[in-house]
Amino acid sequence: QFQVVESGGGLVQAGGSLRLSCTGSGFSLDDYALGWFRQAPGKEREGVSCINWRGSNEATYSNSVKGRFTISRDNAKNTLYLQMNSLKPEDTAMYYCASKSTQYCSPSHESQSEYRVWGQGTQVTVSL
């Protein structure tokens, strides 16, 4: 069974940092683009970041997190990461990782319908 499981969320003060992890089981994450998404209360789920497959680790970021968040992958551990620095209260959301059905991120907007395996999410709460 193909699964991804997120971890690392929590409560942090504004300006702080968190690192989210997403570990795959039942399949290798190496061969697919991987993405992080988030959904705040009362809002639609939005793309945060995407990283290409292992052969091309280029990444994209939403404007709201560019320069503060860094996506990376450890192929040996079959794990995806999201390092989040300079957190703001507006970053509060449930964060999801997902494996895309293709190897490359979109150069513009990520279509969630192209992601085939989703985790259950990990909550990030940023307080003032």
Salt bridges, closest charged atoms under 4 A:
ASP30 OD2 - ARG54 NE 3.83
ASP31 OD1 - ARG54 NE 3.44
GLU46 OE2 - ARG38 NE 2.70
ASP91 OD1 - ARG38 NH1 2.94
ASP91 OD2 - ARG68 NH1 2.77
GLU110 OE1 - LYS100 NZ 2.93
